[in-house]
Amino acid sequence: MYSLPYFKEKDAGVVLQFMKDNPFVFLCGVDKDNKPVASQVPVFIDERDGKLFLTGHIMRSTDHHKAFEENPNALAVFTGAHTYVSAGWYTEPKQASTWNYMSVHAKGVLRFLDYNELLEVLKRTTNHFEKNPHSPANFEALPEDYVHRLAKAIVAFEIEVKEIDNVFKLSQNRDEKSYHNIMQKLKEQKGDGATIAEEMQKRLSKLF
């Protein structure tokens, strides 16, 4: 991880909220031959007894499933909005351009859950993202035999998070005039650029 002190978010609450706002993670591991594996999956973030846990599910008998059976160490990467930042926006433009982004790395130990726990994960995932108690796609509306067949092909997991690191690279190392100019240029772009500009605005009073 790109690790410079002025790009670190020191408020643990802000980091946790960022994770909850961006739950579709890159789940990374290493198999028995030290080959990297990765999947993109949604996870839930829960706090229990002062510890943080990530819960989700993956396909059974795939490279990532087999890898975590051999080596339970896991890395979940949470990513958010990101955007190019031109050096032409700096007060001193004759230097390298860059990229602004936010990312959280959560490292921990993965364990696979049993069948009943898997059903709870499936129910929670479906109903949470449907966000509609009357949706015909809610877990309770699915035929029991279909759920049973589906459950055979997937496996639920839980990761006890042991370490969290982050980089919120938002031009904190620039002078005040450059910082304001970058924000204005990004606001004009809309989309991810505007989102990054909003994050920069939140930090303005603490920087200058």
C-alpha positions as CSV (number, residue, x, y, z in Angstrom):
1,M,0.0,0.0,0.0
2,Y,1.1,3.6,-0.8
3,S,1.9,4.6,2.7
4,L,2.7,8.3,3.5
5,P,1.5,9.8,6.8
6,Y,-0.4,12.8,5.2
7,F,-2.5,10.4,3.1
8,K,-3.7,8.5,6.1
9,E,-7.2,8.8,7.5
10,K,-6.8,8.9,11.3
11,D,-10.4,8.8,12.3
12,A,-11.4,5.1,12.7
13,G,-15.1,5.9,12.3
14,V,-14.5,7.5,8.9
15,V,-12.6,4.4,7.8
16,L,-15.3,2.0,9.0
17,Q,-18.0,4.1,7.3
18,F,-16.0,4.0,4.1
19,M,-15.9,0.2,4.3
20,K,-19.7,0.0,4.8
21,D,-20.3,2.4,1.9
22,N,-18.1,0.3,-0.4
23,P,-18.9,-3.4,0.5
24,F,-18.0,-4.9,-2.9
25,V,-14.4,-5.9,-2.1
26,F,-11.5,-7.5,-3.8
27,L,-11.0,-10.7,-1.7
28,C,-7.4,-11.8,-2.1
29,G,-5.4,-14.8,-1.0
30,V,-2.6,-17.2,-1.8
31,D,-2.8,-20.9,-2.6
32,K,-0.6,-23.7,-1.5
33,D,1.8,-23.0,-4.4
34,N,2.0,-19.3,-3.4
35,K,0.0,-18.3,-6.5
36,P,-2.3,-15.3,-5.8
37,V,-6.1,-15.6,-6.1
38,A,-8.8,-13.0,-6.0
39,S,-12.5,-12.6,-6.2
40,Q,-14.9,-9.6,-6.1
41,V,-17.7,-10.2,-3.6
42,P,-20.0,-8.1,-1.4
43,V,-19.3,-8.4,2.3
44,F,-21.0,-7.4,5.5
45,I,-19.0,-5.6,8.2
46,D,-19.9,-6.4,11.8
47,E,-18.4,-5.5,15.1
48,R,-18.6,-8.0,17.9
49,D,-16.8,-7.9,21.3
50,G,-14.5,-5.2,20.1
51,K,-13.5,-7.2,17.0
52,L,-14.3,-6.6,13.3
53,F,-15.7,-9.4,11.1
54,L,-16.3,-9.6,7.3
55,T,-18.9,-12.0,6.1
56,G,-19.8,-13.1,2.6
57,H,-19.9,-16.1,0.2
58,I,-18.0,-17.4,-2.8
59,M,-18.4,-20.2,-5.3
60,R,-17.4,-23.7,-4.1
61,S,-14.5,-25.7,-5.7
62,T,-13.0,-22.6,-7.4
63,D,-9.4,-21.5,-7.1
64,H,-10.1,-19.0,-4.3
65,H,-12.2,-21.6,-2.3
66,K,-9.4,-24.2,-2.6
67,A,-6.7,-21.6,-1.8
68,F,-8.4,-20.5,1.4
69,E,-8.8,-24.1,2.5
70,E,-5.0,-24.4,2.3
71,N,-4.1,-20.9,3.5
72,P,-6.8,-18.9,5.6
73,N,-4.9,-15.6,5.4
74,A,-7.0,-13.1,3.5
75,L,-6.9,-9.5,2.3
76,A,-10.1,-7.6,1.5
77,V,-9.6,-4.4,-0.4
78,F,-12.3,-1.8,-0.2
79,T,-12.1,0.8,-3.0
80,G,-14.1,4.0,-3.7
81,A,-14.1,6.9,-6.1
82,H,-10.9,7.7,-7.9
83,T,-9.7,10.3,-10.5
84,Y,-6.8,11.7,-12.4
85,V,-5.3,14.9,-11.1
86,S,-3.4,17.0,-13.7
87,A,-0.2,18.8,-12.6
88,G,-1.5,21.6,-14.8
89,W,-3.9,22.5,-11.9
90,Y,-1.0,23.1,-9.5
91,T,0.6,26.5,-8.8
92,E,3.8,24.9,-10.0
93,P,2.7,22.7,-12.9
94,K,6.1,21.5,-14.0
95,Q,6.0,18.2,-12.1
96,A,4.3,14.8,-12.3
97,S,0.5,14.5,-12.4
98,T,-1.1,12.0,-10.1
99,W,-4.2,10.1,-9.1
100,N,-6.5,10.7,-6.2
101,Y,-8.3,7.8,-4.6
102,M,-9.4,6.1,-1.4
103,S,-8.7,2.5,-0.4
104,V,-8.9,0.4,2.8
105,H,-7.0,-2.9,3.2
106,A,-8.4,-5.3,5.8
107,K,-6.2,-8.3,6.6
108,G,-7.4,-11.3,8.6
109,V,-8.0,-15.0,9.0
110,L,-10.8,-16.6,7.0
111,R,-13.0,-19.5,8.2
112,F,-15.7,-21.3,6.2
113,L,-19.2,-21.5,7.7
114,D,-21.6,-24.4,8.0
115,Y,-24.8,-25.0,6.0
116,N,-27.2,-23.2,8.4
117,E,-24.8,-20.2,8.6
118,L,-24.6,-20.2,4.8
119,L,-28.4,-19.9,4.6
120,E,-28.3,-17.0,7.0
121,V,-25.7,-15.2,4.9
122,L,-27.7,-15.8,1.7
123,K,-30.9,-14.5,3.4
124,R,-29.1,-11.4,4.8
125,T,-27.4,-10.6,1.5
126,T,-30.5,-10.9,-0.7
127,N,-32.8,-9.1,1.6
128,H,-30.3,-6.3,2.3
129,F,-29.6,-5.4,-1.3
130,E,-33.2,-5.9,-2.4
131,K,-34.2,-3.2,0.1
132,N,-37.9,-4.1,-0.4
133,P,-39.8,-6.4,1.9
134,H,-42.3,-7.1,-0.9
135,S,-39.8,-8.0,-3.6
136,P,-40.5,-11.4,-5.2
137,A,-36.7,-11.9,-5.2
138,N,-36.4,-11.9,-1.4
139,F,-34.9,-15.0,0.1
140,E,-38.2,-16.1,1.7
141,A,-39.8,-16.1,-1.7
142,L,-37.4,-18.5,-3.3
143,P,-38.4,-22.2,-3.6
144,E,-36.8,-24.4,-1.0
145,D,-35.5,-26.9,-3.5
146,Y,-33.9,-24.1,-5.5
147,V,-32.2,-22.8,-2.4
148,H,-30.9,-26.2,-1.5
149,R,-29.5,-26.7,-5.0
150,L,-27.9,-23.3,-5.0
151,A,-26.4,-23.8,-1.5
152,K,-24.5,-26.9,-2.8
153,A,-22.5,-24.7,-5.2
154,I,-21.4,-21.9,-2.8
155,V,-19.8,-21.6,0.6
156,A,-20.0,-18.8,3.2
157,F,-17.1,-17.3,5.0
158,E,-16.2,-15.1,7.9
159,I,-13.0,-13.1,8.2
160,E,-11.8,-12.0,11.6
161,V,-10.0,-8.7,10.8
162,K,-6.6,-8.5,12.4
163,E,-5.2,-5.4,10.7
164,I,-6.6,-2.4,8.9
165,D,-4.6,0.1,6.8
166,N,-5.8,2.9,4.5
167,V,-4.8,5.5,2.0
168,F,-7.1,8.5,1.4
169,K,-4.9,10.3,-1.2
170,L,-6.7,13.6,-1.6
171,S,-4.0,16.1,-2.5
172,Q,-3.3,16.8,1.2
173,N,0.4,17.5,0.2
174,R,-0.5,20.5,-2.0
175,D,-0.5,24.2,-1.2
176,E,-3.8,25.9,-0.5
177,K,-4.2,27.5,-3.9
178,S,-3.5,24.3,-5.7
179,Y,-5.9,22.4,-3.4
180,H,-8.8,24.8,-4.2
181,N,-8.0,24.7,-7.9
182,I,-8.0,20.8,-7.9
183,M,-11.3,20.8,-6.2
184,Q,-12.9,23.2,-8.7
185,K,-11.6,21.2,-11.7
186,L,-12.9,17.9,-10.2
187,K,-16.3,19.4,-9.5
188,E,-16.6,20.4,-13.1
189,Q,-16.1,16.7,-14.2
190,K,-19.0,15.4,-12.1
191,G,-19.0,11.6,-11.4
192,D,-16.0,10.3,-9.5
193,G,-14.2,13.6,-9.9
194,A,-17.0,15.4,-8.1
195,T,-17.1,12.7,-5.3
196,I,-13.4,13.2,-4.7
197,A,-13.9,17.0,-4.6
198,E,-16.5,16.5,-1.9
199,E,-14.1,14.4,0.1
200,M,-11.4,17.1,-0.3
201,Q,-13.9,19.8,0.8
202,K,-14.5,17.8,4.1
203,R,-10.8,18.0,5.0
204,L,-10.3,21.6,3.9
205,S,-10.6,23.2,7.4
206,K,-8.1,20.7,8.9
207,L,-5.4,21.3,6.3
208,F,-5.3,25.1,6.0
